[in-house]
Amino acid sequence: MKQDKYYIERVLRGDINAFTYLVDEYKGMVYTIALRMLKNSEDAEELAQDTFVKAFNSLKDFKFESKFSTWLYRITYNGAISKLRKKQIEVYNVEDTVLPDSEVVSAYNAINELTRNEQKKYINETIEKLKEDDALIITLYYLQENTIEEICEITGLTLSNVKVKLHRARKRFYDELKIILKDEVKTIL
Amino acid sequence: MNNNKFNTDEFTKKLISKGEIQQPDSDFTKNVMSRILKDPAIKVSFITNDDKQSNIWLAISMCIMVVGFFIFYFIKHGLDFSQVSDGFQTPAYLSAFADFFSKFWNELSLSPYLLIALFGVILLVIMDKTIVKYLYSI
């Protein structure tokens, strides 16, 4: 956070090249969020670039009331939502969100049997199959370890809304992972 | 399971952390900076002024060093105002200063290798502040 502040102040004083530090520091996560939301690498790259350009132009309005990363991810999320508004929004029924402990443990054990590359592949594949909001919340909470409050700030959702979405996203994650692992076992056999 | 309260969150975190944060193309930063620099409203400065406060302290410490050295010199060699050259009276303080600077130069006695190294460092700093920054912004 201190380093972010130092580089932001340098950019505001006219050292444009100092912005490259911020780009390099956060491009991975911004791109990942964009990819989770848009499901397409070209669109995600374009959105990630747009995010940094918008952030640069609005840097003077950033007041350090939150972390720079939270502010940046919020810009990414809003940009993704704008793009997704063009798509038809699917409404699905509220489903059973009970997640048995045994399902969690068996998924964990199954993944641990695989090589590191296979683990990465299946986890990423599973997250990609989730809905945009689910994929985003899973990524922010478990991969980036943002707090619920930070996720509320990024997405504009209420605390209870985020908690419910997280709970459902986790259930869907395990459902998808089970399907993917089952399919892989079938192809091996 | 030994724990009565199964920690789904902890397990899920360990599981999902086996995935990874994806990275964009290798020239992503360059593309972003190109888009930013193309904006005609942006004025690019290659060398920025650092915080002036630290320069003041630098100036003060340099003055103290110079004054300190003068004091050291006068304590060691004393002030001699009795010199008179042929034909006309040389101002005593000018002779004292000439004497001081020749002794000062002798006392520095930096080896040529040190001087080369110092010169190399100064050159690298100048290059970093000017040429490298300019090349990066192209």
Interface residues (C-beta under 8 A of the other chain):
Chain A: R10 R13 G14 D15 I16 N17 F19 T20 V23 D24 K27 G28 M29 Y31 T32 L35 A44 E45 A48 Q49 F52 V53 F56 L99 D101 V104 V105 A107 Y108 I111 R116 Q119 K120 I123 N124 I127 I138 Y142 L143 Q144 E145 R170 F173
Chain B: M1 F6 T8 F11 T12 K13 K14 L15 I16 S17 K18 G19 E20 I21 Q22 Q23 P24 D25 F28 T29 N31 V32 M33 R35 I36 L37 I42 K43 V44 S45 T48 N49 K133 Y136 S137
